[in-house]
Every structure is written in C-alpha cells, then in structure tokens.
Amino acid sequence: MKTKLFIDGEAGTTGLQIRTRLEARDDIKFLRLPENLRKDAEARAQMLNEADIAILCLPDAAAIEAVSLIESKDTCVIDASTAHRTAKGWTYGFAELAPDQRDKIAASKRVANPGCYPQGYIAIMRPLVDAGIIPATFPATLNAISGYSGGGKGMIADYEREENPVTVPYWPYGLTLAHKHVPEMTFYAGLDHPPVFQPAVGLYAQGMIDAVPLNLWALDSKVKLADLHACLERRYRDEVFVRVAPLEAAGRLEAITPEKLNGTNSLHLHIHGNDETGQAVLLAVYDNLGKGASGAAIQNMNIMMGIDETTGLTIADL
C-alpha cells in the first residue's frame, strides 16, 4: 500500500523541494488541496487526519495550529518549522544525533525537523561534548553563510526580481544574537550556554557552510587536530549522509564551497587548524534545502515508514 502524504504548506520553498524530490516515487500517494482551500482550516484538517504522514512546511503559529487540528491517532507529523524543536513529546529529527536516534524517530508520531544552520553545528559539537573533549561550559561560536533561498519566498524574490535585485555579496544578520535557532543549537549540542551565532546570506541561491572556531589552548587538556578528527570519525564512520573528510586532505579548498553539495542530502565535515597555536576551525558543508530542510524531512519520513532511509535521496562522495 502507498503511504498517504500531505504536505501542509506545499507552495513554500521547503514544501516545493520535498514534492519535487518525491515526484518519482511510486510508494507515495500525495494528498493535495486546491489552491483556494490551502488556508481553509476545515479542508486542512480533513487532509491532516486522512494522511499517514503530514509534513508541515509552515510558519511557527500555523504549524502549532495544524497540530491542533489532528485528531487521528494514526497521523504521523514531521514539522519543518521551529515550533516544536525543543518541545516536550517531540523527537528531534537529526538521525545522526546519537546511536539510538533513528529508533526514536521510527517510534515517534511527532518529529521536529532540524533547522538548516543547527544541523552542521550540532554534527560538529555534539560528539565533541559527548566525548568530553569540549566541556558543556565552553564559550562556543558559530559563523555561517547560506544561500538566499534559506530566507523563503520573500528573500528569493528580493534577490531574483528583474528590477533592482539585491546585489550585496555578503549580508550578515542576526546581530542582536537572538536568532530563533540558538535554543535548538544549545540544547542538542549539549551546551550549558548559547553560542555566539553570526549568520550571513551570500549572493547565490542555495548551499551553506557552518564554521565553528575553537581555541583549543583554552581547554584543560591538550587537544590536537587529530583528536578532533578521530572523535568525529568514530561518530560518523558508519553514516551514509554525514561524512568526515580525511585530515590530510582537509586543506583542499576546492572541496569547501557552500554550493558543493547542492541537490544532495549529504553533510561533509572538514577539520582545519594549527596545533602550534592551539586553534582549530571545523567546517560543515551541506545544502540548506537538502540536509538542511527538505532532504532531512524525507530522510525522517523514510525512517518513520520503516524503509531504507536513503530512498529517493542523493548521496555525494567526499
């Protein structure tokens, strides 16, 4: 039997990406509303309760409303908004978070899809904190850049309009240090304090890099680049989508561009630094619309369906 899927918010950037990536699959039956009923609560409720899986590609308030409309005990929900990422009763949808995370996702009826920026950061920091290499009290930092598609339809229109498009090559934002992704980063990285998070938008459509600088000299124990690499390699050696670049090859800068993994569900980690100065920078490269959004949602959907999580997703080699 086909899995009945309803994408609430299908017309948005993430919703469109999910549908495009699933079009060729014959194990999915799409439940769709005509355009004039997409915001009709009664029509949405019918679809949400009929669906085996509902993926919410909505603003936070609308996502909360959508969940309130679900009465069926059989409907599984994947929420791509920030509304439920640290909420009680919801499972965090980063399958690579911990060895038992897939089992938690598979058993859950409510999965919160991770944010785009947090995934790379958590992929780097969580194993280091779990291993005791980085203490939970560490004053962490994240500098990141994303393509303008991460800002949704409005930002895409600003950059792609024919008259007076945005032409700023590098546009930092979130400078009040109160970005909505920070609680998610702090909680799932296992930190006691929020990181200083400085995101930016680049003059390109899609793809991102998270950069995590670490002053290793500030740690109580003497940590080398090889220690960081060994820790991440141990955590991800059996993973398909999250891969760690060889330490001896990590300086090949052509492999580290924000658009490198576009169209895939891969996330690649690179370790750089200087053992003499006791400093490191760890980079996560991935597609903000792939592993950062729609790809992660499909991966979670596959896990919840009990099928191979790579089904319908593209994997990029290092």
Order of alpha helices (4+ residues) and beta strands (2+ residues): beta-alpha-beta-alpha-beta-alpha-beta-beta-alpha-beta-alpha-beta-alpha-beta-alpha-beta-beta-alpha-beta-beta-beta-alpha
